[in-house]
Every structure is written in structure tokens, then in C-alpha cells.
């Protein structure tokens, strides 16, 4: 057998292309999982921030309501 025939070369190219496609899909899936993990972490952090903001708003409302209730002194003339 002096060399590869044309059909064998074409078959080798097709198999190589399919292998490359499968490998790229594998890499793409791994990257998608990493991005999903990062999104979950961002959502957890955002939830914590929202809880802190609610606590701060409640504290500010208490402070405002306590200052409104204190009697104001009138100036003497």
C-alpha cells in the first residue's frame, strides 16, 4: 500500500473534525458550569446585601419616628 487513498484521507478529516467538535462542546459545558456557579454566588451576595439594606431602613425609620415623638420646647418671649 503506497499511501492513503482519497477516501481514507477524507474519512480521517471527518473523524478529526467530529473529535474537535466534541472536545469544544465539552469545554463549553465546563465553562457554562463555572458561569452558573459564579451567578449563584452573586445571587447569594445580593440576597445578603438586600437583608442588610432592610435592616438599615428599619433602623432609619425607628430613628425618624423617635425624633418626631420627642416634644419640642417652645421659646420663651
Secondary structure, 3 states (H helix, E strand, C coil): CCCCCHHHHHHHHHHHHHHHHHHHHHHHHHHHHHHHHHHHHHHHHHHHHHHHHHHHHHHHHHHHHHHHHCCCCCCCC
